[in-house]
Amino acid sequence: MLKKILIYITILASSFVANKALSSPAISPKQAAMAGFSDIVDSVLPAVVSISITSSGSSREFGSGFIISKDGLIVTNNHVIDEASDITVTLNNEQKFKAKIISLDKKTDIALLKIDSDNDFKFIKFGDSTRTKIGDWVLVAGNPYGLGLSVSSGIISAKGRSPNSSKLDEFIQTDAAINNGNSGGPMINMSGEVIGISTSIISPSGGNIGIGFAVPSSIAEPIINQLKDQGEVIRGWIGISVQNVNNEIAESFGVERNRGAFVTEISKDGPADQSGIIPTDVILKIDDTEINDMKILPKIISNYAVGKTAKITISRRGTIKIMNVKIAKMQDDDNSRKIDLSFSERKPQLRSSDQILGIGITGLNSVIKKIKNIDASTNGVLVTEVNPKSEASSKGLISGDIIMSINQEMVSSTEKIKSIVEDAAKNNKKLFLLVKRGANSLGIALTASAAK
């Protein structure tokens, strides 16, 4: 009995502390399943908001958000308020406020808004999403379809997801109902803390089918702090595109399997270019951090202070080198690009001057570059046709690709390609082709014996 009285007094007292974040007692999954989530919902819902915007003269309910400070800072998705000329925020008690945009980050789809009042706002705190586990209970709050603030429950279905070709690969997946209008709303743990920001769903119909995604707080909170403190997110950049080191790349270049990041493209005059890093280099380490997965490389670089010099360890033709690279600031248009596998050849068709590896190839001259709309500075050999039954076809090589190098040797003629292939076949070596496709570069490994 005494324990119940103390809990009641604690909850009652917290409701009178205006400058303190909303909180609720942690609830175990077993307790939640038996008693429901009403205590958590009561504690956090006053800090969840509906967002409507005016754009091109029309007003509509558009999304959700949540208050993170007593002075009215609100977190939502950038796509919720994108192109808005006027933003209205509605609290759970139906109070309405005009909001202004403090700052936003398109890369993570996060926006920071501000509303003003003579009174302090109730707000909720971030929790640590890195401590969550698959199977944990979560709540999702927001304004689905403009119906008003609603709450749904579910579990964490997966972590580290990358839905809808997103640049992020660390989304939290949940089966809690996320629908149109929930974007920007909080995902809440059993301690009443925000561990994610509802962002997107996968659905053939546009409605919830139990596959929703949230930006984890481990990513969102540092971004929000930068937006709040300096008005922008400053990320480090060195000007490279990379892909994973698979077994074929490892065998071709004599590096350990599944270790490092294979460089497919270098931005001209960027930090990596100026330091001497070239396409087909394999990045093994940045300062003292081993690169065991390509995915961690952009994250590590983005967290470096602009102007700092990083020692990048690479493997090039079996030799280990250390390159000193000065970190630059990533610009808005420097976000990493997805490889466009749908790039197709342009008319008119060109005849092959040579056949090898199940593909037709021809050298690049000024006439071909003009016909194919290829930049005059581009060097390499053009793929004019691909045998659909060849290994090259099964590995994804297509007509219109430009072969820039094979086994780290630049190629500018069909004779050079034939020479490299014949040498590799004699020595039972793999072939690794660095290929330019549209604005992107990618690596493709082939068997030299295919040339026989």
Secondary structure, DSSP 8 states (H G I E B T S, - for coil): -HHHHHHHHHHHHHTT-TTS-B------HHHHHHH-SHHHHHHHGGGEEEEEEEETTEEEEEEEEEE-STT-EEEEEHHHHTT-SEEEEE-TTS-EEEEEEEEEETTTTEEEEE---SS----B-B--GGG--TT-EEEEEE-GGGS--EEEEEEEEEEEE-GGG-S---EEEE-S---TT-TT-EEE-TTS-EEEEEEEE--SSSS-SS-EEEEEHHHHHHHHHHHHHHSS---EE--EEEEE--HHHHHHHT--TT-SEEEEEE-TTSHHHHHT--TT-EEEEETTEE--STTHHHHHHHTS-TT-EEEEEEEETTEEEEEEEE-EE--GGGS-----TT----SS----SEEETTEEEEE--HHHHHHTT--TT--SEEEEEE-TTSHHHHTT--TT-EEEEETTEE--SHHHHHHHHHHHHHTT-EEEEEEEETTEEEEEEEEGGGG-
